[in-house]
Amino acid sequence: VGLPEVWETTVAMTRRGGIANLFGGPKQGTRITLDPHRLHYDALTVKSVYHHTPNYIRRALDLIVRREITAADFVSSEFPLGELVYALTLHRDGQLVKAGILPAKDGAHGTDGNGGRP
């Protein structure tokens, strides 16, 4: 569910000239507050997407059935939950596009959030 505070924070964190892509459908009637000064003078673009329609689902399933795409085509890495911060850092630095974050096994939790990586 799209939370108004997440949408507002997303726009607030967007760099000058950047695009804020809002997703996660909010409840009908939900309102958010944006800073029009930033929208105008920082040249922000705010978009919202609905991630699927029946046509997109049919097309995606067809591509999978025909083995034209696999998860390996767009998920380049996997990280345990304990390395989430490390994975997000790689993504932020442009070294990673998509990664699978795997839940901890047997109740294990990472202690420092980066799995001991630099």
Residue, then its C-alpha position, 0 to 999 in steps of 0.5 A: v500500500g502506498l503510504p503518503e509519508v513514503w511518497e513525500t519522503t521520496v520526492a524530498m530525497t530526489r536530487r535536482g533534475g531528478i525523477a521521483n517514481l511513486f508506486g504502491g497504490p495509496k487508498q482512494g482519497t489519500r493526499i500528499t503534500l509537496d514543496p512547489h518551490r522544489l518542484h519548479y526550481d529544482a526541476l523535479t519530475v514526479k511520476s506514478v506507475y501502476h506496475h501491471t495490467p492484464n495485458y502486461i501479465r499475459r505478455a510477461l508470462d508468455l515471455i517466461v513460457r517461451r524462455e525468452i527471459t529468466a530472472a537471471d536476465f534482470v536480477s544480477s546478484e543475490f544477497p542475504l538479508g544481513e547484507l542489505v545495507y551493502a547491496l543498497t550501497l552497491h545500487r546507489d553507487g551504480q554497481l548493481v541494478k537488481a538484486g534478490i535479497l534473501p531472508a535469513k535462514d533459521g532465524a539468523h540475523g546479520t549484526d552490522g547490516n553489511g555482512g562484514r563487507p567494506 
